[in-house]
Amino acid sequence: MSDALLNMLAEALAELVTVVETCDDETLDPDTALTWLESTAHTLSRLQAADRRTLDGLFREAALRQPPGPWREELLKVSQGFGLTQDPHQVRRDASGTPPGAPPRP
């Protein structure tokens, strides 16, 4: 996979997650948003440590390409929300198997 494609996919995912996180309840049903974010968090929780660091860096780079302001600040929260900034060997899961920072399963 080319670096350009990888960067664009990471940017698109970060933007999508941020839109979902910042939508009001009238625009996007909260249960739907929760399902989308939970599913994504579950998938990303299976990444190896090196890939977690790489994706964290790609999300941060995508955020920093935006002008300073609220949108950039929201984009900068994506990695932390998915637990990518934590050591996967130290990440504990709750009883539902949801990684810290991910929305709880309904």
N, CA, C and O atoms as a GROMACS GRO file, in nm:
protein
  424
    1MET      N    1   0.085  -0.117   0.000
    1MET     CA    2   0.000   0.000   0.000
    1MET      C    3   0.090   0.123   0.000
    1MET      O    4   0.186   0.131   0.077
    2SER      N    5   0.059   0.217  -0.084
    2SER     CA    6   0.142   0.337  -0.093
    2SER      C    7   0.121   0.427   0.029
    2SER      O    8   0.017   0.421   0.095
    3ASP      N    9   0.222   0.509   0.058
    3ASP     CA   10   0.210   0.604   0.169
    3ASP      C   11   0.095   0.700   0.147
    3ASP      O   12   0.024   0.736   0.241
    4ALA      N   13   0.076   0.743   0.022
    4ALA     CA   14  -0.033   0.837  -0.008
    4ALA      C   15  -0.168   0.775   0.024
    4ALA      O   16  -0.254   0.839   0.085
    5LEU      N   17  -0.187   0.649  -0.015
    5LEU     CA   18  -0.314   0.582   0.013
    5LEU      C   19  -0.332   0.564   0.163
    5LEU      O   20  -0.441   0.589   0.216
    6LEU      N   21  -0.228   0.521   0.232
    6LEU     CA   22  -0.237   0.501   0.376
    6LEU      C   23  -0.271   0.631   0.447
    6LEU      O   24  -0.354   0.633   0.538
    7ASN      N   25  -0.206   0.740   0.407
    7ASN     CA   26  -0.235   0.871   0.467
    7ASN      C   27  -0.378   0.915   0.440
    7ASN      O   28  -0.444   0.969   0.529
    8MET      N   29  -0.426   0.893   0.319
    8MET     CA   30  -0.563   0.934   0.286
    8MET      C   31  -0.666   0.850   0.361
    8MET      O   32  -0.768   0.903   0.406
    9LEU      N   33  -0.642   0.721   0.375
    9LEU     CA   34  -0.734   0.636   0.451
    9LEU      C   35  -0.738   0.677   0.598
    9LEU      O   36  -0.845   0.684   0.658
   10ALA      N   37  -0.622   0.704   0.656
   10ALA     CA   38  -0.618   0.748   0.796
   10ALA      C   39  -0.689   0.882   0.812
   10ALA      O   40  -0.764   0.902   0.908
   11GLU      N   41  -0.666   0.973   0.719
   11GLU     CA   42  -0.733   1.103   0.727
   11GLU      C   43  -0.884   1.089   0.713
   11GLU      O   44  -0.960   1.152   0.786
   12ALA      N   45  -0.927   1.006   0.619
   12ALA     CA   46  -1.071   0.985   0.599
   12ALA      C   47  -1.134   0.924   0.723
   12ALA      O   48  -1.243   0.965   0.763
   13LEU      N   49  -1.069   0.826   0.784
   13LEU     CA   50  -1.122   0.764   0.905
   13LEU      C   51  -1.128   0.864   1.020
   13LEU      O   52  -1.228   0.870   1.092
   14ALA      N   53  -1.022   0.941   1.038
   14ALA     CA   54  -1.020   1.041   1.144
   14ALA      C   55  -1.132   1.144   1.125
   14ALA      O   56  -1.198   1.183   1.221
   15GLU      N   57  -1.152   1.187   1.002
   15GLU     CA   58  -1.258   1.284   0.974
   15GLU      C   59  -1.395   1.223   1.000
   15GLU      O   60  -1.481   1.287   1.061
   16LEU      N   61  -1.416   1.100   0.956
   16LEU     CA   62  -1.545   1.033   0.977
   16LEU      C   63  -1.574   1.017   1.126
   16LEU      O   64  -1.684   1.046   1.172
   17VAL      N   65  -1.476   0.971   1.201
   17VAL     CA   66  -1.493   0.953   1.345
   17VAL      C   67  -1.524   1.086   1.412
   17VAL      O   68  -1.610   1.092   1.500
   18THR      N   69  -1.456   1.190   1.371
   18THR     CA   70  -1.478   1.321   1.431
   18THR      C   71  -1.616   1.374   1.399
   18THR      O   72  -1.681   1.434   1.485
   19VAL      N   73  -1.663   1.354   1.278
   19VAL     CA   74  -1.798   1.396   1.242
   19VAL      C   75  -1.900   1.320   1.327
   19VAL      O   76  -1.994   1.380   1.380
   20VAL      N   77  -1.881   1.191   1.342
   20VAL     CA   78  -1.973   1.110   1.423
   20VAL      C   79  -1.972   1.158   1.568
   20VAL      O   80  -2.077   1.173   1.630
   21GLU      N   81  -1.852   1.182   1.620
   21GLU     CA   82  -1.839   1.226   1.760
   21GLU      C   83  -1.902   1.363   1.785
   21GLU      O   84  -1.952   1.389   1.895
   22THR      N   85  -1.901   1.449   1.685
   22THR     CA   86  -1.948   1.586   1.706
   22THR      C   87  -2.090   1.612   1.656
   22THR      O   88  -2.141   1.723   1.669
   23CYS      N   89  -2.155   1.510   1.600
   23CYS     CA   90  -2.293   1.526   1.552
   23CYS      C   91  -2.389   1.541   1.668
   23CYS      O   92  -2.369   1.483   1.775
   24ASP      N   93  -2.493   1.619   1.645
   24ASP     CA   94  -2.597   1.626   1.746
   24ASP      C   95  -2.694   1.509   1.727
   24ASP      O   96  -2.694   1.443   1.623
   25ASP      N   97  -2.776   1.486   1.828
   25ASP     CA   98  -2.866   1.371   1.827
   25ASP      C   99  -2.970   1.376   1.716
   25ASP      O  100  -3.020   1.272   1.673
   26GLU      N  101  -3.003   1.495   1.669
   26GLU     CA  102  -3.101   1.506   1.561
   26GLU      C  103  -3.042   1.469   1.425
   26GLU      O  104  -3.113   1.426   1.335
   27THR      N  105  -2.911   1.485   1.412
   27THR     CA  106  -2.844   1.454   1.287
   27THR      C  107  -2.810   1.306   1.276
   27THR      O  108  -2.826   1.246   1.170
   28LEU      N  109  -2.764   1.248   1.385
   28LEU     CA  110  -2.723   1.107   1.386
   28LEU      C  111  -2.773   1.043   1.514
   28LEU      O  112  -2.743   1.090   1.624
   29ASP      N  113  -2.847   0.936   1.500
   29ASP     CA  114  -2.898   0.862   1.615
   29ASP      C  115  -2.781   0.818   1.704
   29ASP      O  116  -2.687   0.756   1.654
   30PRO      N  117  -2.785   0.848   1.833
   30PRO     CA  118  -2.675   0.812   1.922
   30PRO      C  119  -2.645   0.661   1.925
   30PRO      O  120  -2.530   0.622   1.937
   31ASP      N  121  -2.748   0.578   1.913
   31ASP     CA  122  -2.723   0.434   1.911
   31ASP      C  123  -2.646   0.391   1.787
   31ASP      O  124  -2.561   0.303   1.793
   32THR      N  125  -2.677   0.454   1.675
   32THR     CA  126  -2.605   0.425   1.551
   32THR      C  127  -2.459   0.470   1.564
   32THR      O  128  -2.367   0.397   1.527
   33ALA      N  129  -2.440   0.590   1.616
   33ALA     CA  130  -2.304   0.642   1.635
   33ALA      C  131  -2.224   0.550   1.726
   33ALA      O  132  -2.108   0.520   1.698
   34LEU      N  133  -2.285   0.506   1.834
   34LEU     CA  134  -2.219   0.416   1.927
   34LEU      C  135  -2.177   0.286   1.859
   34LEU      O  136  -2.066   0.238   1.879
   35THR      N  137  -2.266   0.231   1.780
   35THR     CA  138  -2.237   0.106   1.709
   35THR      C  139  -2.119   0.125   1.614
   35THR      O  140  -2.029   0.042   1.610
   36TRP      N  141  -2.120   0.233   1.538
   36TRP     CA  142  -2.010   0.258   1.444
   36TRP      C  143  -1.877   0.273   1.516
   36TRP      O  144  -1.777   0.212   1.477
   37LEU      N  145  -1.875   0.354   1.622
   37LEU     CA  146  -1.750   0.378   1.692
   37LEU      C  147  -1.701   0.254   1.766
   37LEU      O  148  -1.582   0.225   1.770
   38GLU      N  149  -1.794   0.181   1.824
   38GLU     CA  150  -1.758   0.060   1.895
   38GLU      C  151  -1.697  -0.044   1.800
   38GLU      O  152  -1.596  -0.107   1.832
   39SER      N  153  -1.758  -0.060   1.686
   39SER     CA  154  -1.708  -0.155   1.587
   39SER      C  155  -1.568  -0.117   1.541
   39SER      O  156  -1.480  -0.203   1.528
   40THR      N  157  -1.547   0.010   1.516
   40THR     CA  158  -1.415   0.059   1.473
   40THR      C  159  -1.313   0.038   1.583
   40THR      O  160  -1.201  -0.006   1.557
   41ALA      N  161  -1.350   0.070   1.707
   41ALA     CA  162  -1.259   0.053   1.820
   41ALA      C  163  -1.220  -0.093   1.837
   41ALA      O  164  -1.105  -0.125   1.865
   42HIS      N  165  -1.316  -0.182   1.820
   42HIS     CA  166  -1.288  -0.325   1.833
   42HIS      C  167  -1.187  -0.370   1.727
   42HIS      O  168  -1.094  -0.443   1.757
   43THR      N  169  -1.207  -0.326   1.605
   43THR     CA  170  -1.115  -0.362   1.497
   43THR      C  171  -0.975  -0.308   1.524
   43THR      O  172  -0.877  -0.382   1.510
   44LEU      N  173  -0.965  -0.182   1.562
   44LEU     CA  174  -0.834  -0.122   1.586
   44LEU      C  175  -0.765  -0.179   1.709
   44LEU      O  176  -0.642  -0.176   1.717
   45SER      N  177  -0.841  -0.232   1.803
   45SER     CA  178  -0.780  -0.288   1.925
   45SER      C  179  -0.696  -0.413   1.895
   45SER      O  180  -0.615  -0.454   1.977
   46ARG      N  181  -0.715  -0.471   1.779
   46ARG     CA  182  -0.640  -0.592   1.742
   46ARG      C  183  -0.507  -0.561   1.675
   46ARG      O  184  -0.431  -0.653   1.643
   47LEU      N  185  -0.476  -0.435   1.653
   47LEU     CA  186  -0.349  -0.398   1.589
   47LEU      C  187  -0.230  -0.429   1.680
   47LEU      O  188  -0.240  -0.421   1.802
   48GLN      N  189  -0.119  -0.464   1.618
   48GLN     CA  190   0.007  -0.482   1.690
   48GLN      C  191   0.058  -0.345   1.734
   48GLN      O  192   0.016  -0.242   1.680
   49ALA      N  193   0.148  -0.344   1.831
   49ALA     CA  194   0.199  -0.219   1.888
   49ALA      C  195   0.257  -0.126   1.782
   49ALA      O  196   0.230  -0.006   1.784
   50ALA      N  197   0.336  -0.179   1.690
   50ALA     CA  198   0.398  -0.093   1.587
   50ALA      C  199   0.292  -0.030   1.497
   50ALA      O  200   0.304   0.086   1.460
   51ASP      N  201   0.190  -0.106   1.463
   51ASP     CA  202   0.083  -0.053   1.379
   51ASP      C  203  -0.001   0.049   1.455
   51ASP      O  204  -0.050   0.145   1.396
   52ARG      N  205  -0.018   0.029   1.585
   52ARG     CA  206  -0.091   0.126   1.668
   52ARG      C  207  -0.017   0.260   1.667
   52ARG      O  208  -0.078   0.366   1.652
   53ARG      N  209   0.115   0.253   1.684
   53ARG     CA  210   0.196   0.376   1.682
   53ARG      C  211   0.190   0.443   1.545
   53ARG      O  212   0.179   0.566   1.536
   54THR      N  213   0.196   0.364   1.440
   54THR     CA  214   0.189   0.420   1.305
   54THR      C  215   0.056   0.489   1.281
   54THR      O  216   0.052   0.601   1.232
   55LEU      N  217  -0.053   0.423   1.317
   55LEU     CA  218  -0.186   0.482   1.297
   55LEU      C  219  -0.203   0.606   1.383
   55LEU      O  220  -0.261   0.705   1.338
   56ASP      N  221  -0.154   0.603   1.505
   56ASP     CA  222  -0.158   0.722   1.591
   56ASP      C  223  -0.087   0.838   1.521
   56ASP      O  224  -0.138   0.950   1.517
   57GLY      N  225   0.030   0.811   1.467
   57GLY     CA  226   0.105   0.916   1.396
   57GLY      C  227   0.030   0.967   1.274
   57GLY      O  228   0.030   1.087   1.248
   58LEU      N  229  -0.032   0.878   1.200
   58LEU     CA  230  -0.107   0.918   1.081
   58LEU      C  231  -0.228   1.004   1.119
   58LEU      O  232  -0.259   1.102   1.052
   59PHE      N  233  -0.298   0.966   1.227
   59PHE     CA  234  -0.411   1.048   1.273
   59PHE      C  235  -0.363   1.187   1.316
   59PHE      O  236  -0.426   1.287   1.284
   60ARG      N  237  -0.252   1.192   1.389
   60ARG     CA  238  -0.198   1.321   1.434
   60ARG      C  239  -0.155   1.407   1.316
   60ARG      O  240  -0.182   1.527   1.312
   61GLU      N  241  -0.088   1.346   1.219
   61GLU     CA  242  -0.046   1.421   1.100
   61GLU      C  243  -0.166   1.477   1.025
   61GLU      O  244  -0.164   1.591   0.979
   62ALA      N  245  -0.271   1.397   1.014
   62ALA     CA  246  -0.393   1.443   0.946
   62ALA      C  247  -0.453   1.562   1.021
   62ALA      O  248  -0.496   1.660   0.960
   63ALA      N  249  -0.455   1.554   1.152
   63ALA     CA  250  -0.510   1.664   1.232
   63ALA      C  251  -0.426   1.791   1.215
   63ALA      O  252  -0.481   1.900   1.202
   64LEU      N  253  -0.296   1.775   1.216
   64LEU     CA  254  -0.208   1.892   1.208
   64LEU      C  255  -0.207   1.956   1.070
   64LEU      O  256  -0.156   2.068   1.056
   65ARG      N  257  -0.260   1.889   0.970
   65ARG     CA  258  -0.274   1.952   0.837
   65ARG      C  259  -0.392   2.051   0.834
   65ARG      O  260  -0.404   2.131   0.742
   66GLN      N  261  -0.476   2.043   0.935
   66GLN     CA  262  -0.591   2.135   0.944
   66GLN      C  263  -0.547   2.264   1.012
   66GLN      O  264  -0.453   2.264   1.091
   67PRO      N  265  -0.614   2.374   0.982
   67PRO     CA  266  -0.579   2.499   1.050
   67PRO      C  267  -0.611   2.488   1.200
   67PRO      O  268  -0.702   2.416   1.239
   68PRO      N  269  -0.535   2.561   1.282
   68PRO     CA  270  -0.563   2.558   1.426
   68PRO      C  271  -0.709   2.597   1.453
   68PRO      O  272  -0.765   2.684   1.386
   69GLY      N  273  -0.767   2.530   1.550
   69GLY     CA  274  -0.905   2.560   1.587
   69GLY      C  275  -0.976   2.437   1.639
   69GLY      O  276  -0.914   2.333   1.660
   70PRO      N  277  -1.107   2.450   1.661
   70PRO     CA  278  -1.184   2.341   1.722
   70PRO      C  279  -1.182   2.210   1.642
   70PRO      O  280  -1.176   2.102   1.701
   71TRP      N  281  -1.187   2.220   1.508
   71TRP     CA  282  -1.188   2.097   1.428
   71TRP      C  283  -1.057   2.020   1.446
   71TRP      O  284  -1.058   1.898   1.464
   72ARG      N  285  -0.946   2.091   1.442
   72ARG     CA  286  -0.816   2.026   1.462
   72ARG      C  287  -0.811   1.962   1.601
   72ARG      O  288  -0.762   1.850   1.616
   73GLU      N  289  -0.860   2.033   1.701
   73GLU     CA  290  -0.858   1.980   1.837
   73GLU      C  291  -0.940   1.851   1.848
   73GLU      O  292  -0.899   1.757   1.916
   74GLU      N  293  -1.053   1.846   1.780
   74GLU     CA  294  -1.135   1.724   1.781
   74GLU      C  295  -1.062   1.610   1.709
   74GLU      O  296  -1.064   1.496   1.755
   75LEU      N  297  -0.998   1.640   1.597
   75LEU     CA  298  -0.922   1.538   1.524
   75LEU      C  299  -0.806   1.482   1.608
   75LEU      O  300  -0.773   1.364   1.598
   76LEU      N  301  -0.747   1.567   1.689
   76LEU     CA  302  -0.635   1.523   1.773
   76LEU      C  303  -0.680   1.425   1.882
   76LEU      O  304  -0.596   1.359   1.943
   77LYS      N  305  -0.809   1.414   1.908
   77LYS     CA  306  -0.861   1.324   2.010
   77LYS      C  307  -0.886   1.182   1.958
   77LYS      O  308  -0.912   1.092   2.037
   78VAL      N  309  -0.880   1.163   1.828
   78VAL     CA  310  -0.917   1.034   1.769
   78VAL      C  311  -0.831   0.919   1.821
   78VAL      O  312  -0.884   0.816   1.863
   79SER      N  313  -0.700   0.935   1.820
   79SER     CA  314  -0.611   0.827   1.866
   79SER      C  315  -0.638   0.790   2.011
   79SER      O  316  -0.647   0.672   2.046
   80GLN      N  317  -0.652   0.890   2.095
   80GLN     CA  318  -0.677   0.865   2.236
   80GLN      C  319  -0.811   0.796   2.255
   80GLN      O  320  -0.824   0.706   2.338
   81GLY      N  321  -0.912   0.838   2.179
   81GLY     CA  322  -1.044   0.777   2.189
   81GLY      C  323  -1.043   0.629   2.157
   81GLY      O  324  -1.122   0.553   2.212
   82PHE      N  325  -0.954   0.588   2.068
   82PHE     CA  326  -0.944   0.447   2.033
   82PHE      C  327  -0.836   0.374   2.113
   82PHE      O  328  -0.810   0.256   2.089
   83GLY      N  329  -0.773   0.443   2.208
   83GLY     CA  330  -0.672   0.379   2.290
   83GLY      C  331  -0.542   0.353   2.217
   83GLY      O  332  -0.462   0.271   2.262
   84LEU      N  333  -0.518   0.420   2.106
   84LEU     CA  334  -0.396   0.396   2.028
   84LEU      C  335  -0.272   0.454   2.094
   84LEU      O  336  -0.160   0.414   2.060
   85THR      N  337  -0.290   0.545   2.186
   85THR     CA  338  -0.175   0.608   2.251
   85THR      C  339  -0.128   0.530   2.372
   85THR      O  340  -0.030   0.568   2.437
   86GLN      N  341  -0.198   0.420   2.404
   86GLN     CA  342  -0.162   0.338   2.519
   86GLN      C  343  -0.084   0.215   2.472
   86GLN      O  344  -0.101   0.169   2.359
   87ASP      N  345   0.001   0.164   2.560
   87ASP     CA  346   0.073   0.040   2.533
   87ASP      C  347  -0.029  -0.074   2.532
   87ASP      O  348  -0.098  -0.095   2.633
   88PRO      N  349  -0.041  -0.149   2.422
   88PRO     CA  350  -0.143  -0.253   2.415
   88PRO      C  351  -0.123  -0.362   2.520
   88PRO      O  352  -0.218  -0.433   2.552
   89HIS      N  353  -0.001  -0.378   2.573
   89HIS     CA  354   0.024  -0.479   2.676
   89HIS      C  355  -0.027  -0.432   2.812
   89HIS      O  356  -0.048  -0.512   2.902
   90GLN      N  357  -0.046  -0.300   2.825
   90GLN     CA  358  -0.096  -0.245   2.951
   90GLN      C  359  -0.244  -0.211   2.944
   90GLN      O  360  -0.305  -0.179   3.045
   91VAL      N  361  -0.300  -0.219   2.826
   91VAL     CA  362  -0.442  -0.187   2.809
   91VAL      C  363  -0.523  -0.301   2.870
   91VAL      O  364  -0.507  -0.417   2.833
   92ARG      N  365  -0.609  -0.265   2.962
   92ARG     CA  366  -0.698  -0.365   3.019
   92ARG      C  367  -0.835  -0.345   2.958
   92ARG      O  368  -0.875  -0.233   2.926
   93ARG      N  369  -0.905  -0.453   2.942
   93ARG     CA  370  -1.039  -0.447   2.888
   93ARG      C  371  -1.137  -0.467   3.002
   93ARG      O  372  -1.109  -0.538   3.099
   94ASP      N  373  -1.252  -0.403   2.987
   94ASP     CA  374  -1.354  -0.428   3.088
   94ASP      C  375  -1.422  -0.562   3.058
   94ASP      O  376  -1.382  -0.632   2.964
   95ALA      N  377  -1.521  -0.597   3.134
   95ALA     CA  378  -1.584  -0.729   3.122
   95ALA      C  379  -1.645  -0.751   2.986
   95ALA      O  380  -1.660  -0.866   2.943
   96SER      N  381  -1.683  -0.644   2.915
   96SER     CA  382  -1.745  -0.660   2.783
   96SER      C  383  -1.641  -0.679   2.673
   96SER      O  384  -1.677  -0.708   2.559
   97GLY      N  385  -1.513  -0.662   2.706
   97GLY     CA  386  -1.409  -0.675   2.605
   97GLY      C  387  -1.382  -0.546   2.530
   97GLY      O  388  -1.309  -0.546   2.430
   98THR      N  389  -1.440  -0.436   2.575
   98THR     CA  390  -1.422  -0.307   2.509
   98THR      C  391  -1.294  -0.241   2.557
   98THR      O  392  -1.274  -0.230   2.678
   99PRO      N  393  -1.207  -0.197   2.465
   99PRO     CA  394  -1.084  -0.130   2.506
   99PRO      C  395  -1.116   0.003   2.574
   99PRO      O  396  -1.217   0.066   2.542
  100PRO      N  397  -1.030   0.047   2.667
  100PRO     CA  398  -1.050   0.177   2.728
  100PRO      C  399  -1.055   0.287   2.622
  100PRO      O  400  -0.982   0.282   2.524
  101GLY      N  401  -1.139   0.383   2.643
  101GLY     CA  402  -1.154   0.492   2.547
  101GLY      C  403  -1.258   0.465   2.442
  101GLY      O  404  -1.304   0.558   2.375
  102ALA      N  405  -1.297   0.342   2.425
  102ALA     CA  406  -1.402   0.308   2.328
  102ALA      C  407  -1.536   0.318   2.397
  102ALA      O  408  -1.546   0.297   2.518
  103PRO      N  409  -1.638   0.352   2.322
  103PRO     CA  410  -1.770   0.359   2.383
  103PRO      C  411  -1.809   0.222   2.437
  103PRO      O  412  -1.776   0.120   2.376
  104PRO      N  413  -1.879   0.217   2.550
  104PRO     CA  414  -1.921   0.087   2.602
  104PRO      C  415  -2.022   0.021   2.512
  104PRO      O  416  -2.099   0.088   2.442
  105ARG      N  417  -2.021  -0.109   2.514
  105ARG     CA  418  -2.119  -0.183   2.433
  105ARG      C  419  -2.255  -0.175   2.500
  105ARG      O  420  -2.265  -0.181   2.622
  106PRO      N  421  -2.360  -0.162   2.419
  106PRO     CA  422  -2.493  -0.154   2.478
  106PRO      C  423  -2.536  -0.288   2.537
  106PRO      O  424  -2.646  -0.298   2.592
   0.00000   0.00000   0.00000
